[in-house]
Amino acid sequence: MSFRLGVDVGGTFTDLLLVNEATGEFHTAKVPSTPNDSSIGVLNGIERVTASAGIEAAAITHVMHGTTVATNTVLTGSGARVGLVTTRGYRQVLQIARSFVPGGLGGWVIYNKSLPLAPLELTIEANERISAAGEVIEALDEAALRTSLQQLAGKHIEALTVSLTNAYANGAHESEVRRIAHEVMPGIPVSISSEVVPEMQEYERTITTVANSYVRPKVETYIDNLKNELRARMKDVQLHILRSDGGLASAAAAEQYPVNLLMSGPAGGVSGAIWIARQAGFPDLLTLDMGGTSTDVALVQNGEAQLRRETTVGDVTVRASSVDIRTVGAGGGSIAHVPELTRALRVGPQSAGADPGPAAYGKGGTEPTVTDANVVLGFLPSSAKLGGDMTLDGDQAAAAVQTVADALDLPLKRAASGIVDIVNENMFGALRLVSVEQGYDPRDFALIAFGGAGPLHANALGKLMGSWPVIIPPGPGVLCAYGDATTRIRDEASRTFIRRFPDTSNDEVRGILRELAASAASALDEEDIPREQQSVHYQVDIRYHGQGLLLTIDISADELENKGLDAIGEQFDRMHEQLFTFALSADKELVNLRAVVQGEATRVRAPTLERGGPDPAAAAIGRQEMFVADSDRQATIYDRAKLQSGNVIDGPAIVTEMDSTSVILPGHAGSVDDFGNILIRPTE
């Protein structure tokens, strides 16, 4: 009997899902994260989940892991000391960058440009030149390069990036630079742009490859340590890391191209939400993943998450595919404060984190947080246990929130209600970014809420968005681990190919995409995934001729074979009209072609509940006073483990479980479906 393990490391908790490959049955666990060394929390979780399942760790054959190591390295500025090799005359490519300043007109006044990840003093030039057609115009001067690299090695760099002009068309010179660099500075990892992102646009290609080098040593160290610890316990276990686009990468690929992991953690939640909602019959979703530190939101249409060709972490934007996730500093641990200058209540983005955490945790925290406000309002009963064993201290929570109430001269519960209202508005704004501002009507989508804190706020956000039903999946606090365990091995290959439609043909485009598919499939071959278990789809970056904007179109192999360029053009026109309300009659122009190859998903059986009637009284375990709409209401508390399919829970109500607590507001009801999801809809 063999098992697969999904592991998601968050800022506050580490979540695990253990799947029996033969039966599809699973076990979950939730343990505190260990920010100083994430692998400690992972190993603690493995001990707990294997004990719960009654198995030895050696029975686990695959570990699928969503990690924030790359993300945190960029956010904290703790990456490698990176050297950069450019073509002569392009040494300041990172300093020139793009003339985009965030924040509207006021941004020009307050914007402080961050320092490049590869400083100018660690940038050298290579005497060489390749044309945009890939022809060698000037051969590489190896002697001069060797001298420059020797000088650079003396500056104690920890990683090297090579990004030469037009290397996307011909990477031969970059490969030569790497060969020489390995001779001059052995042991220093070298990333070359023609392998990391072989696409046009000098700055984007360079910053992406530099970011790859910047996070690479830390990611390599983390993955190597985790691999060694896992193999000591599980022998021949295979480790896979979740990519930003929701696919899985082998440990070797993750170490070599860690720039593809920058949104690894949040992508797992979206993958898990898609899997859960597919069982319930909802292909169109808005996802809400609210943890202790932040909230991630995304849009899913027809069972597929919306992807972006750019990934942004902090103020670093790289060209790497990622799920279109927007993040706000709104979590259960977000700290509420009243600045002396404005006397206006603010919530976040600062967070109490896992240590000491909210005051209600009783671990020494004293600052008021969203979790403390929920305790004061009665949304989180003091009897609830976070992670199965962490009790809440209502007195400590009230004392913390009282500081806000005093500053605002408001009653305690009114102040707590204000904290929750503000954090809900912050999340509402993020949900609008992925829906309304992308041309989608949120009323056409269900809202699925997960993470430890998501179900507490989901009903209120459903009211703000008009998105029904609000879906609370079983085990919402460990849903990201579901995504890690149920997603598929994925790789892609791309090539810049700038042609107007009249200047190319269906056969030429099909031929290039087939070559790219074969290249991407080779990575899955190395993972021993048979070709018959691999699926292929294509992506095309396209624009109107003369336009700077690019849109990415997804197209299946069948559509490409049957309709060719017409299928690409029709989808582009539809997307352009959705986003900008118009389409043009101008010639369409291909820019980049891309092939994506995926393996089969892990088999996980969705458990079903015993059928019952509409009355959930058998699951009721108590009563709780809840402050809602400026008045106290009596809410019934239910044990989710005792609910049956068909039960209908009228609000106000609170549903508790091991890893989360759900709130159903007055005027709403939650019906339990066959798979244990609670589907909340308005009754008034």
N, C-alpha and C positions, 0 to 999 in steps of 0.2 A: 504494500500500500504506500503510495507517494502523495506528497502534499506540496502545494504552492503557497507562498506567503507574500502578501502585499503589505508594504510598510510605508507610512506617510509620516514624515517628521514636520511638525508644526512649531510655531514659536512657543506654545504653552504645553501641548500634549503631543505624544507620539502614538499613532493609531496603527493597529495591526489587524489583518484579516487572513486567516489560515483556511485554505480550501483543500478538501479531499478530492484529488483528481479523478478518482474512480466513481464517487457518488455525487459530487458537486456540493456536499454539505460543507458548512464553514463554521468557524469559531472566531470571535473578535476579542480584542484586548485594547486597553487604553492606559498609558503610563505617562508620568510627567516627562517632558523633554529635558535634555541636559545640554544647554546652550554651549557650554565650554567644549564639549566633545559629543556630538550627536550620536556617535556609534554606541555610547554607553546606554542611552535611552533605548536604542534599537535592540540591544542585547537584553536589557531588562524586560522589554516587551516580549521578546522571543521566549524567555523563560516563563512569563506569565501565560502566553497564549498556548504554548505546548503543554503546560500543566493543566490548563483548562480543557484541552482536547484529549489529554491522557496519552500523549505520544512522546517519543524521543525526538530531539531536534534533528537527529540524523535522518529521520523520515522525510525531511523537507528537501526537495530536489531543486526548486527554483525560488529565488527571492526577487521580487519586483519592487523597486524602491523609488519613491519620489523624494527628492532631496532639495534643500534650500542652500546648500553649501556655496554653489556658484553665485546665487542671488545675493547672499549675505556678504560674500567677498567683495562684490561691486558696491553694495550699499555702504559697507563700513570702510571702504578704501584700503583694504588689507591684502590686496593682491600682490603679484610678483613685480619685481623691478624689471621692466620690459625694454629690450632694445629693439630698434626698428631699422630695417634696410629698405630704402626706396630707390627708384631710378633717379639719376642725376637731374637736379632741378625740381624735384618733388619732395624735398626734405621737410617742408612745412605743411604737408597735406593735412595733418591733424589740427594744426593751428588755424588754417584757413577754414576748414570744416564747411558747414552750411550756415548761411546767414539767417537762422531761425531763432527768434527769442520768444520763449513761452511767456504767457501772461498778458497778452494784449498790449496796448500802447504803454501802460504802466510798467510793463516788463523791461522796457529800455532803461528805465530809471533804477529799478531795484535788482535787475538780473546780475548775478555774479557768475561769470563763466567758470566752470570747473577746469582744473588742469587736465591735460591729455593723459590717457593711461600710459602712453609711451612718451616721455619728455623729450624735448628738442635736443638736449645735451646727450641723449642716448640714441639719437637717430643718425645713421650714416647713409651715404649715397653710393650706389653702384653705377659704374660706367657701362651702360647697356641701353638698348632700345629695341622694342618690338612694336610692329605696327598693329593697328586695330584689326587687320586681317590675319594676324598671327605670323607675319613675315619678320625675320631677323634683319633689322636695319643696321644695328651696331652690335657686334659681338661683345659678350661679357668680358671685362678686363679682370681676369682672375687674380693677377698679381696685386693690383691696387686694392681689390676687394679683400684679399687675405690680410694686407697691412691694416686696413680699416677695422676688420673684425678683431684683429689682435689688440688694437687700441681699445675697442669696445669691451673686449673680455676683461681688460684691466679695470673696468668701471663696475665690476661685480654685478653684472646683470644676472637675473634668475630665469629668464625666458627670452626667446628671440622671435620676432615676427619678420617675415619677408613679404613685401607687397610692392611689386614692380608694375610699372605702367603697362596696360594691355595684357597682363598675365592671364586674364580670363580667356584670351584667344590662343595663347601658347604659354604653357607653364614651364618650358624647358629651362629658362634662365633661373627661375625660382628654385627649381630642383637642384641646379648647379650650386646656387648660393647655399642651400641647405647642406649639400655634401661638403662644401668647404667649411661651413660653420661647425659641422660635427667634428671635423679634423682640428679646427682651431680651438673650440670650446666644448670638448666632450662632456656629456652629461647634462648639457643645457637643452631643454626641449625647444624645438623649432617648429613654428606653424607657418605654412605658406598659403597665400591667399587663393592660389589656383586650385587648392584642395578644399579649403574651408568654405569658400563661397565664390565659385568661378563665374561671376557675373560682372557686367559693366558697372560703371560709376566708381571712380577712384576712391573718394572719401569713404563711401559706405563699405566698400570691399576692405579698405585698410582698417577702419575702426572695428569692423567685425572680427578681423583676424587678430588685431591687437587685443581685443577683449578676450578672445580665445586663449591667447598667451597669458593674459593677466590672471585669469582664474585657473589656468591649467595646473600649476604646481599644487595648489591647495586641493583641487578636485582629485588629482592623481593620488595624493597622500591619503585623502579620506577614503577613496574607493579601495586602494591597496590595503589599508588597515582593516576596512570592513570585510574585504574578501578573505584576508588571513584569519580574522576572528570567526567568520562564518564557516570557513573550511575546517577550522579546528573543532567545530561542533557538528558540522554536517558533511564532512568528507568532500564529495564531488559536487557540491551545490553550485548551480549557475546563478550568477548575479546579473540582473538587468536593471538599468536606470531609466526612469521615465523622462522622455524628452518634452520640450516646451510645446510641441504640437500634439501631444497626447499619445504618441507612440512610444515603444520601448527601444532602447539602444543596449547593445552588449556593453559589458564593463569596459572592454578594450576601446570601443568606439566612444564611449562617454569620456574616457580619459584623454583620448586624442582630440576630440572635438567638443569640449565642455561648454562652448558658447551655445550649443543646442539645448542646454539644461537650465537656462536662466529662469524659465517659468515652469520648471519641473514640478514643484509642489502643487501650485494651483491647478495645473492641467489634470492632475489625478482626480480632483474633485469633480471636474466637468465630465470626465470619462465615467466616473461612478454614477453621476446623476443621469447620464444618458442610458446606462445599463438598467438602472432602477426604473426610470420612466418608460423605457421600452416595454418592460413587463406589464406596466399599468396601462399602456396604450396611449401615451402622450408623446408624440414625436417633436412637438414644438414647445420649447422651454426657455424660460429665463432662470438661470442658476444663481443661487445666493449662498455663498460659502462664508459664514461668519465664525471666525475663531476667536482666540483670546487677544490677538494683536491687530488683525486687519480683516477686511471683508473683500472677497473676490467675486465678481459677477461676470456672467457671460451669456451669450445668446446661442441657442441650438435650434436649427430648423431642419425638419425632415430627418431627425435623428443624427445630424452631423453638426458638430460645433463649428462656428465661424472662425476661420483662421486669418491671421495677418502675416504679411511677409516681413514685418518688423517686430522686434522685441525690445521693449523699453524697461530698463531697471534704473530707478533714480533718474539722472539726466543723461544716461548712456543709452543710445538707441543703436541697435545692431540689425543687420539683415539676416535674420534667422526665423524660420516659420514658427509660429506659436499660436495657441488658442487665443482668440481675441478676448482677453481677460482685462477688466479694469479693476484696479485695487484702490481702496480708500482706507485710511487709518481709523477704522471704526470696528472695534472688537469688544468682547466682554471685558477685557482689561483696560480699555481706553479710559484715560483719566479725565475727569471733569474738573474745571477750574474757572474762577471768575477773576479776570485780570483787573488790577487796581485802576488802570487807566480808563477802560471802557465800562466796567461793571456789567458786562454782558457775558452770559454763560457760554463757555466753550467746552467741547468734548473731543479729546484726541488732538493730534495723532499720537501723542505720547501714551505709552502703555505700561501698566504695572508688570506685564510679562508673566513668566512662570514663577519667578522668585524676586520679591516676596509674593506677588500676585495681588488680587483685590483684597480689601480688608476682610471680606466675608470668608476668605480662605483660612484666617486665623494663623497666618505664617509671618506676621509682623508688618503687613502692609497697612498703611494708614490713610492713603490718598483715596478719594471717592472715585469709583469706577462705574461703568455701565452695569457690571454684575451686581455691585452693591445696590444700585438703584433698583434693579429687578427684584432683589431680595426685599427691599423696603416696600415696594409696590405689591408684594405678595405673588409676583409672577414666578419667583423661585422660592418654593417652600424651604424653610429651614431644615426640614426633614429630608430634602433631596440630597443625594450623594453624587458628587462629580467623580467620574472615572470609576464608580463603584465603591469607593472607600473614603472619599474626601467630604467631610461634613461641612456645613455652612454655619457661620456665626452671625446670627441676625443682629445682635447687639453691636458688634463691631461694624457691620455694614451701616447701621443707622447712625452710629457716631461719625463715620466718615462722611456720609451724605449730609449730615447736619451742618458741616462746615460750609457747604454750598448754600444750604437753606439760610444760614445766618448771613452770608455775604449778600444774598439776594433779598433778605427780609421776607422770606416765604415760609409757609408751613413745610414740614419735612417731606410729606408725600407729594406736594406740588412741585417741590424742587426735584425730587426723584423722577416725577413724570416729565419734567422739562429735560432732564438728562436723556431719558429714553426717546423723547420726541426729536431731539436734535440728532441723536445718532441714527434714528430712522430716516430723517431728512438727508443726512449724508449718504446713506445707502440708496435712497431714492434717486439722488442725483447720479450716482454711478450706474444704476439700472437704466436711466434715461439715455446715458451715453451709448450703451450697447443696443438700445432699441429705438427710441424716437429719433435720435440724432443719426441713426443709420437707415432711416426710412421704414422702420417696422412699427406696427401698432401693438403696444404691449397687451392690449385686450385680446389679441389673437394667440397669446401664449399662456401656458400654465407657469406658475412660479414654484420651483422646487428649492426648498431650504434645507441646509445641512450645516455641518460644523457644530461645535459644541453649543454655540449661542444662536445659530440661525433660526431654529424652531421657536425661540422665545419672541422673535421679532417678525416672523413670517406673515402672520395674519395681518398685522398693521401695515406691512409693505404691500400685501395683496390689495388692501383697501386703497392705498396711495396709487398703485399702478393700474388697478382695474384688471389684474391678471388672476383668473380663476381656472381650475381650482388651485389652491395653495397645497402643494404636496409635501408632506413630512414623511420621508422614507424611514423604514426601520433601521435602527442603528445610525442615526444621522451624524453622530459625532465621529464615526469611523468610515464615512462614505468615501473619503479620499483614498483610503486603503482599498476599498472596493475597486476604485478606478485603477489603482496600481496593479491589482490582481487580475483584472478582467481585460486590460488593454492588450494590444498586439505588438509584436516586434515590427519595427518600421525603419525604413531608410529611404533616402531620396537622392537623386542626381539631377543637376541642372546645367544649362548652357545658355549663354547669351546668343540670340539669333534675331537680329534686327532686320525685318523684312516687312514691306507693305504687302497686303494680301495679293495684289496683282503681280508682285515680283517673286512669288513663290508658288508652290503647288501643294495639293493634298498629299501627294506621294512623298515629297521632300520633307514635309513636317512630320508625317507618320514615321518616316525612316529615322529621323533624328530622335523622336520620342521613344521608338523601340530600342535604339542604342542606349539611351539613358536608362530605360527600364532594365535592360540587361546588366548595366553597371550597378544599379541599385540592388538588383536581385542577388548579386554576388555576395553582398554583406549578409543576406539571409541564408545563402548557401553555407557560409562559414558557421552559422548557428545550427546547421543540420536541419533546416526547415525545407522539406521537399518542395519542388516547384509547383506541384499540384495543390499545395496548401498556401501558395502565395497569390495575392491579388494585386492588380495594378490599376492605378488611375493616374490621370495627367493633370498638370496645372500649366496655365499659360498666363504670363504677364503681358498685358495688351493695352494699347491706347489708340486714340485717334491720331492720325499723322499730323505732326506739328504740335502735339500736346505733350506737356511734361508729366502729367499725372498718369500713373499706372494702376490698373485694376487687375486682380488675380482671378482667373476663371478656372473652375474645376470642370473637368470633362472626363467621362468614362471611356474606356477602350472601345466599347461598342459604338458610342456616339461618334468617336473619332473615325472609326472604320466606315460607318454608314453615311455621315454627313460632312466629315472633314472640317475645313475652315468655316463652312456655313454654321455648324454647331457652335463653334467658338464665337463667331461674330454675333449670332443671335443672343447668346447668353450675355455677352459684353454690353450690347445695347440695352437689354433688360436691366442689368445691374446699374448701368450709368443713369438710366431714367429713374430707377428707384432712389439712388443716392442724390441726384442733382435735378430731377424732374424733367430732364430732356435727353434726347439722343441726337447725334449728328449724322449727316449723310456723307461726311468725309471718309476717305480711305482709312481702314483700320490697319494698325501696325503691330506686329509681334515684336516683343523685346526679349523675353526670357522663356525658355521651355524647360519643363520640369517633369520628372517621372517619380511617382511615389509607389513603393512596393511594401505590402504588409503581409504578415503571417496570419494564422488563425488565432481567434480569441481563446482565452482560457475558458474551459467549461466550468461554469458555476451554476448550480441549480437554485433557482429562486424558490425559497420555501413558501408554502402556503399555510394559511391559518384555518383552524377549524371553523366551520360555518355556524353562526349564531343568529339570533334575532336582532332587532334594532335597539333593544334596551341594553345599555352597557353597565347596568347596576352591579353585575357580578365583579366588575373590575374596579369599582369605586373603593377607595381606601381612606377617605377622609374629606374634610372641608377646609377651606382656606379663604380668608378675607383678601380680596383683590381690589386695589384702587384703580379704577378705570373710568374715563370720562368724568373726572372730578368728583367721583363718589365711590364709596366702599360697596362692593358687591360680594355676595357669598359664592365662591366657586367650588365645584366638586373636583377632587384630586383623583386621578385614575392611574392604576398601574398598567403600563402598556403591555407588559407580558401576559396580562390576563384578558386583554381585549380579543374579540373574535371577529371574523369577517362578517360584515353586515351590521355591526354595531354603529349607532349614530350618536355622537357626543354633542350635546347642545352646550353652547357657551353661556356664561363664562365657565371655563374648565381648564384644568392643568393636567397634562399627561406626563408622567415621570418614567424614566428608564435609566439604564446604567450610564449612558454617555451624553444624555441631553434631556432637556425639559421643553415641552411644547405648550403654547398658550393658545386657547381658542377664545376669542373675544365675544362679548354679548352681541346678539344679532347674527351669529354665525354658528355653523354646525360642521363637525368633522365626521365623515363616514369612513369606515375601515374597509378597504378592499381585500380581495383574496390573498394579496401578497403582503398584507400588513401595513400598507401605506395609509396614512390619514389624509383624506382629501377634504380640505376646508373650503366651504362656499358660504356666501351670505344667505341668511334666511329672511331678511327684511328687505 
